[in-house]
């Protein structure tokens, strides 16, 4: 719930501590931020742009896709990688909170915070788990979190800034990152002309994070999904190809695929640790 993670937060305007005041979060400088009736708080400063946020329709499609268990092996891998004894988990780019909920189920002593720029996603994330809160913010901007509050940061198919993740992790805290590799959705890449994944994506990830966090190894998670045409459209819409693929051409190409469509999911779970 939101009140459990309020001590983790800071004002996005002045950096001061925040406190619940009715349906708002306020700092001593009287900066005020709304708490929606759905339970999430909006800590985007005034004038922030949300043009890349998931729409209500996109979120509904994600809920159906993830609820069907297609990406369950990814959630299970994250849960298995989360250290025992973890108490504070931040999911950066959490979407609907499904991955965070799976990890919290595996770590009974932990509380979690879902961060995302989409209010539609966070309406779901705020209810994803009884030990989770949800806050709207921009992953590319300074996070509305105090220094060193997180034991673990999750980052699944989402943007990340190494310096900010290092700031909010306690010394010895861990970042768990899920990124697609070159085999991910390979059948759809070939048949539908989608964007492929650079073979050196993992190298670029490490290079971007290593000035701030020390790499601790990585594991590949690969499995086969059987998808309907509607689920193919959803999984395409969940990735970068959604912004670069002609909608009519995608629908036509998808309709020509034999159902169920066998599709490979292949991702890398990379671990990084914050120095002391």
C-alpha positions in Angstrom: 0.0 0.0 0.0 1.1 3.6 -0.6 1.4 4.6 3.1 4.1 1.8 3.5 6.4 3.3 1.0 5.9 7.1 1.7 9.1 7.1 3.8 11.0 6.1 0.6 9.8 9.2 -1.3 11.2 12.7 -1.7 9.7 15.8 -3.3 10.5 15.9 -7.0 10.7 19.7 -6.9 12.9 20.4 -3.8 14.0 17.0 -2.7 12.5 17.3 0.8 10.7 14.5 2.6 7.0 13.8 1.8 4.1 13.0 4.1 0.5 11.9 3.4 -2.0 14.7 3.9 -5.5 13.4 3.1 -5.5 12.7 -0.7 -2.2 14.4 -1.3 1.5 14.1 -0.6 3.1 17.3 0.7 6.6 18.4 1.6 7.5 21.1 4.2 7.9 23.6 1.3 4.2 23.0 0.6 4.7 21.4 -2.7 1.7 19.1 -3.2 1.0 16.0 -5.3 -2.3 14.2 -5.8 -3.1 10.7 -4.7 -5.6 9.2 -7.1 -8.6 7.3 -5.9 -7.1 4.2 -7.4 -4.3 4.4 -4.9 -1.3 5.6 -6.8 0.5 9.0 -6.3 1.5 11.3 -9.2 5.0 12.7 -8.6 5.5 14.2 -12.0 6.5 17.8 -11.8 4.3 20.3 -13.6 4.9 20.5 -17.3 6.3 17.0 -17.6 5.6 15.2 -20.8 4.0 11.8 -20.9 3.9 11.2 -24.7 5.5 7.7 -24.4 3.2 6.5 -21.7 1.1 3.4 -22.3 -2.5 4.2 -23.2 -5.5 2.5 -21.4 -5.9 0.2 -24.4 -2.2 -0.8 -24.4 -2.4 -1.5 -20.7 -5.5 -3.7 -21.1 -3.8 -5.7 -23.7 -0.7 -6.2 -21.5 -2.9 -7.3 -18.6 -4.5 -10.0 -20.8 -1.1 -11.1 -22.3 0.8 -11.3 -19.0 -2.3 -12.7 -17.2 -2.2 -15.6 -19.6 1.2 -16.5 -18.3 3.2 -16.1 -21.5 6.0 -14.3 -19.8 5.8 -16.2 -16.5 9.3 -17.7 -16.9 10.7 -14.2 -16.9 8.9 -13.3 -13.7 10.0 -16.6 -12.1 13.6 -15.9 -13.0 13.4 -12.5 -11.4 11.9 -14.0 -8.2 14.7 -16.6 -8.1 17.4 -13.9 -8.5 16.1 -11.7 -5.8 18.3 -12.2 -2.7 16.7 -13.7 0.4 16.2 -11.1 3.1 15.4 -8.3 0.7 13.0 -5.8 2.3 12.7 -2.9 -0.2 12.1 -3.5 -3.9 11.7 -0.7 -6.5 10.4 -1.7 -10.0 11.5 0.9 -12.5 9.2 1.0 -15.5 6.9 -1.4 -13.7 3.9 -1.2 -16.0 1.0 -3.1 -14.4 3.2 -4.4 -11.6 2.9 -8.1 -12.5 6.7 -8.7 -12.2 6.9 -6.9 -8.9 4.0 -8.9 -7.6 5.6 -12.2 -8.5 8.8 -11.1 -6.7 7.0 -10.0 -3.6 5.2 -13.3 -3.4 8.7 -15.0 -3.3 10.0 -12.5 -0.7 7.4 -12.4 2.2 9.3 -9.7 4.2 9.6 -7.2 1.4 7.6 -4.2 0.3 7.6 -2.9 -3.2 7.2 0.3 -5.2 6.1 0.4 -8.8 7.4 3.4 -10.8 6.0 4.1 -14.3 5.0 7.1 -16.4 1.6 5.7 -17.4 -1.2 6.4 -14.9 -3.3 3.7 -16.7 -0.6 1.1 -15.9 -0.3 2.3 -12.3 -4.0 2.0 -11.7 -3.3 -1.7 -12.1 0.0 -1.7 -10.3 -1.5 0.0 -7.2 -3.7 -3.1 -6.8 -1.2 -5.7 -8.0 -0.1 -6.7 -4.5 -1.0 -5.8 -0.9 2.6 -5.0 -0.1 3.1 -2.7 -3.1 2.6 1.0 -3.7 2.7 2.9 -7.1 4.0 6.3 -8.1 3.9 8.1 -11.5 7.3 9.4 -12.5 9.7 9.7 -15.5 12.6 7.2 -15.5 14.7 9.6 -17.5 14.4 12.3 -14.8 15.7 12.3 -11.2 13.6 9.7 -9.4 11.4 10.9 -6.5 13.2 8.6 -4.1 15.6 9.2 -1.2 19.2 8.1 -1.5 19.9 4.5 -0.7 16.3 3.4 0.0 16.2 0.3 -2.2 17.7 -3.2 -1.6 16.8 -4.3 -5.1 15.8 -2.4 -8.3 14.0 -4.3 -11.0 14.1 -3.1 -14.6 12.1 -5.2 -17.2 12.1 -4.0 -20.8 12.2 -0.5 -19.5 14.4 2.7 -19.6 17.1 3.2 -17.0 19.6 5.8 -15.9 22.6 4.2 -14.2 23.4 7.1 -12.0 19.9 7.4 -10.6 19.6 3.7 -9.9 23.0 3.8 -8.1 21.8 6.7 -6.0 18.6 5.0 -4.8 20.3 1.6 -4.1 21.8 1.0 -0.7 25.5 0.0 -0.8 25.5 -3.7 -1.8 22.0 -3.4 -3.3 21.3 -5.1 -6.6 19.9 -4.1 -10.0 18.2 -6.9 -11.9 17.7 -6.0 -15.6 15.7 -7.9 -18.2 16.6 -7.1 -21.9 15.8 -9.0 -25.1 18.5 -10.8 -27.0 18.8 -11.4 -30.7 16.6 -14.5 -30.6 13.7 -12.8 -28.9 10.5 -13.0 -31.0 12.7 -14.2 -33.9 9.9 -15.8 -35.8 7.9 -12.6 -35.8 10.9 -10.5 -36.7 11.4 -12.7 -39.8 7.7 -13.1 -40.8 6.4 -9.6 -40.0 9.5 -7.5 -40.7 9.9 -6.3 -37.1 12.9 -4.5 -35.6 15.5 -7.0 -34.5 17.7 -6.9 -31.4 21.4 -5.9 -31.8 23.7 -8.8 -31.0 25.8 -6.5 -28.8 22.9 -5.1 -26.8 24.2 -6.7 -23.6 27.6 -5.1 -24.1 26.0 -1.7 -24.6 23.9 -2.3 -21.4 27.0 -3.1 -19.4 28.9 -0.2 -20.8 26.2 2.3 -19.8 25.8 0.9 -16.3 29.4 0.0 -15.3 30.4 3.6 -14.4 27.8 3.4 -11.7 27.3 -0.3 -10.9 29.5 -3.4 -11.0 28.3 -6.3 -13.2 27.7 -9.6 -11.5 26.9 -11.9 -14.4 23.9 -12.7 -16.5 21.7 -15.7 -17.4 19.7 -16.4 -20.5 16.0 -17.2 -20.1 14.6 -18.8 -23.3 11.2 -20.5 -23.8 8.6 -21.1 -26.5 5.1 -19.4 -26.5 2.0 -20.4 -28.4 0.1 -17.3 -29.3 -3.1 -16.4 -31.0 -3.2 -13.7 -33.7 -4.5 -11.2 -31.0 -1.6 -12.1 -28.7 0.9 -11.7 -31.5 -0.5 -8.1 -32.0 -0.2 -7.5 -28.3 3.4 -8.7 -27.9 4.4 -6.6 -31.0 2.7 -3.6 -29.4 4.6 -4.1 -26.2 8.0 -3.6 -27.9 9.7 -0.9 -30.0 8.3 -2.2 -33.2 4.9 -0.7 -32.2 6.4 2.7 -33.1 8.0 1.6 -36.4 5.5 -0.8 -38.0 2.6 0.0 -40.3 -0.6 -1.1 -38.6 -2.3 -2.4 -41.7 0.7 -4.3 -42.9 1.2 -5.9 -39.4 -2.5 -7.0 -39.3 -2.2 -8.5 -42.8 1.0 -10.3 -42.0 -0.3 -11.6 -38.7 -3.5 -12.9 -40.3 -1.4 -15.1 -42.7 0.3 -16.9 -39.8 -1.0 -20.3 -38.8 -2.5 -20.4 -35.3 -1.3 -21.0 -32.7 1.9 -19.1 -33.6 5.0 -20.6 -32.0 7.2 -17.8 -30.9 10.6 -17.9 -29.1 11.0 -15.6 -26.1 14.7 -15.1 -25.2 15.9 -12.5 -22.7 19.0 -11.8 -20.6 18.7 -11.4 -16.9 21.7 -9.2 -15.9 22.8 -8.5 -12.3 24.6 -5.4 -11.1 25.6 -4.4 -7.6 26.0 -1.0 -6.0 29.4 -0.3 -4.4 29.9 0.8 -0.9 
